[in-house]
Amino acid sequence: QVQLVESGGGLVQAGGSLRLSCAASGIIFSGNAMGWYRQAPGEQRELVAVITSGGSTNYADSVKGRFTISRPNAKNTVYLQMNSLKPEDTAVYYCNIKTPRPYGGYLEVWGQGTLVTVSE
């Protein structure tokens, strides 16, 4: 079983910064990917950024150049550094992990979500 524990959300003024953290525990195999998604009120959940256990990253166009996802030493903790925040970044941010299973397929787990509010 895999669990995710998130932290770091909060209220910040536009132009400010926040850092989100997500620690994964349990049986996690190489070839996995950890990432952050967000969901604003009335909107669908969308990808923010993802990083694989090999270090490859992918970002939503809306956050490129402002957000950085990292995973020091390829451990099972992922960080999302968010700079130059905008009011439209306001959402609940969810950590996600997809890990391969030994007999095929993937296990996908979501965190409980952390609220990020960016004021004008």
C-alpha positions as CSV (number, residue, x, y, z in Angstrom):
1,Q,0.0,0.0,0.0
2,V,1.2,3.5,-0.8
3,Q,0.4,6.6,1.1
4,L,1.0,10.3,0.3
5,V,1.4,13.1,2.8
6,E,1.2,16.7,1.5
7,S,2.1,20.0,3.1
8,G,2.8,23.6,2.3
9,G,-0.4,25.1,1.0
10,G,-1.7,28.4,2.3
11,L,-2.6,32.0,1.4
12,V,-0.2,34.2,-0.5
13,Q,-0.4,37.5,-2.3
14,A,0.0,37.7,-6.1
15,G,3.7,37.6,-7.0
16,G,4.6,35.6,-3.9
17,S,6.0,32.1,-3.6
18,L,5.0,28.9,-1.9
19,R,6.6,25.4,-1.7
20,L,4.5,22.3,-1.6
21,S,5.9,19.0,-0.3
22,C,4.7,15.4,-0.8
23,A,6.2,12.4,0.8
24,A,5.3,8.9,-0.4
25,S,5.6,5.8,1.7
26,G,5.0,2.1,1.1
27,I,6.2,-0.2,-1.6
28,I,7.2,1.9,-4.6
29,F,9.0,0.5,-7.6
30,S,11.4,2.2,-10.0
31,G,9.9,3.6,-13.1
32,N,7.4,5.5,-11.1
33,A,6.2,9.1,-11.6
34,M,5.2,11.7,-9.0
35,G,3.4,14.8,-9.7
36,W,1.1,17.6,-8.8
37,Y,-2.4,18.3,-10.1
38,R,-4.8,21.0,-9.2
39,Q,-8.5,21.6,-9.2
40,A,-10.1,25.1,-9.1
41,P,-13.7,25.5,-8.1
42,G,-16.0,24.4,-10.9
43,E,-13.1,23.2,-13.0
44,Q,-11.7,19.8,-13.9
45,R,-8.5,18.5,-12.2
46,E,-5.5,19.3,-14.4
47,L,-1.8,18.4,-14.5
48,V,0.6,21.0,-13.0
49,A,3.9,19.2,-13.2
50,V,5.2,15.6,-13.1
51,I,8.7,14.1,-12.5
52,T,9.7,10.5,-13.1
53,S,12.0,8.5,-10.9
54,G,14.6,9.0,-13.7
55,G,14.3,12.8,-13.4
56,S,12.3,13.6,-16.5
57,T,9.8,16.5,-16.0
58,N,6.8,17.8,-17.7
59,Y,4.9,21.0,-16.9
60,A,1.6,22.6,-17.9
61,D,2.1,25.5,-20.2
62,S,0.5,27.9,-17.7
63,V,3.2,27.3,-15.1
64,K,6.3,26.9,-17.2
65,G,9.0,29.3,-16.0
66,R,7.2,29.9,-12.7
67,F,6.9,26.5,-11.1
68,T,9.7,24.0,-10.5
69,I,9.2,20.3,-9.6
70,S,12.0,18.5,-7.9
71,R,12.8,15.2,-6.4
72,P,16.2,15.2,-4.6
73,N,18.3,12.1,-5.0
74,A,15.3,10.4,-6.8
75,K,13.8,9.7,-3.4
76,N,10.1,9.4,-2.8
77,T,9.5,13.0,-1.8
78,V,8.6,15.6,-4.4
79,Y,8.6,19.4,-4.1
80,L,6.7,22.0,-6.1
81,Q,8.3,25.4,-5.8
82,M,5.8,28.0,-7.0
83,N,7.0,31.5,-7.8
84,S,5.3,34.5,-9.3
85,L,2.0,33.2,-8.2
86,K,-1.2,34.5,-9.8
87,P,-4.8,34.6,-8.6
88,E,-5.6,32.0,-11.3
89,D,-3.2,29.6,-9.6
90,T,-5.8,29.4,-6.7
91,A,-6.9,25.7,-6.4
92,V,-6.6,22.6,-4.4
93,Y,-3.3,21.0,-5.2
94,Y,-3.2,17.2,-5.2
95,C,0.0,15.0,-5.1
96,N,-0.1,11.9,-7.3
97,I,2.1,8.9,-7.7
98,K,1.9,6.2,-10.4
99,T,4.1,3.2,-9.6
100,P,4.4,0.0,-11.6
101,R,3.3,-3.3,-10.0
102,P,5.5,-6.4,-10.2
103,Y,3.0,-8.4,-12.2
104,G,2.0,-5.7,-14.6
105,G,-0.1,-2.5,-14.5
106,Y,0.3,0.5,-12.3
107,L,-1.0,1.6,-9.0
108,E,-2.1,5.2,-8.8
109,V,-2.6,7.0,-5.5
110,W,-3.8,10.6,-4.7
111,G,-3.0,12.7,-1.7
112,Q,-5.7,14.5,0.3
113,G,-5.1,17.8,-1.3
114,T,-3.8,21.1,0.0
115,L,-5.4,24.5,-0.7
116,V,-3.4,27.3,-2.3
117,T,-5.1,30.7,-2.4
118,V,-3.5,33.6,-4.2
119,S,-5.0,37.0,-3.4
120,E,-4.9,40.1,-5.7
